[in-house]
Amino acid sequence: MRTITGYSMDSFKRITEHHPLWKHSFLERSRAGELTLLEVRVLAVQMYKFSQAFNRILASIMACCPDEGAQMVILENLMDEMGQGNLAHTHPELFRRFTRTLGIDDGTLMITPPEPETQAMIDTYLSLPHRYGYLAALGAVCFASEGIVNSLYTQIRQGIVGSSPFSQEALIFFEVHIDLDDDHAAHLEALIKPRLKTVEESIYVHRAIKKAMDARVQFFNGVQRASAAVSHLCAA
């Protein structure tokens, strides 16, 4: 294992594995299948907002990347997100199949604003290549997004199916990401590993991963807060 003064691919993975995210009460309830349908609806809208922004996040990293080999890996990831050019298979469209099943029409989905915590997570990712460089931003995507999706989305899926019956077609977004994103993470890790040349670059990757994970904790805080507010209004 190649190491720069204690930093390695495994050390980056440990940031995500031991992060407080996994002890978040929302995820704990999701794993237990205790989410309400109202909570799932709030979660779905906020997840969609980040999913819709993910193409821009990848594009912003590529815009800061001078390395043609790295550009190609980013582009391959971006093309998967964009359904290989087929609008019916873009990942935001796959997610809209889920929100439609929840009774949220596309128009309502588009005009519903992201919660402040969701917007903050989007802004965090968009800022990473400018703040820390393209390698660090790719590190955040690799380890704090693609690398945790299998576990994160499996837990979220448990909460979703516990709230109400859903068809496999409605959950296709989750199935695709659970199956696909491990490959994305592996490709990104293979890209990052040989390009880390200095301690400073490794520190930046470390910081970017942590900022992305911290932003995701705040995202779930926002979902909880918004769910409680909607529940209060419904009960009034």
Order of alpha helices (4+ residues) and beta strands (2+ residues): alpha-alpha-alpha-alpha-alpha-alpha-alpha-alpha-alpha-alpha-alpha
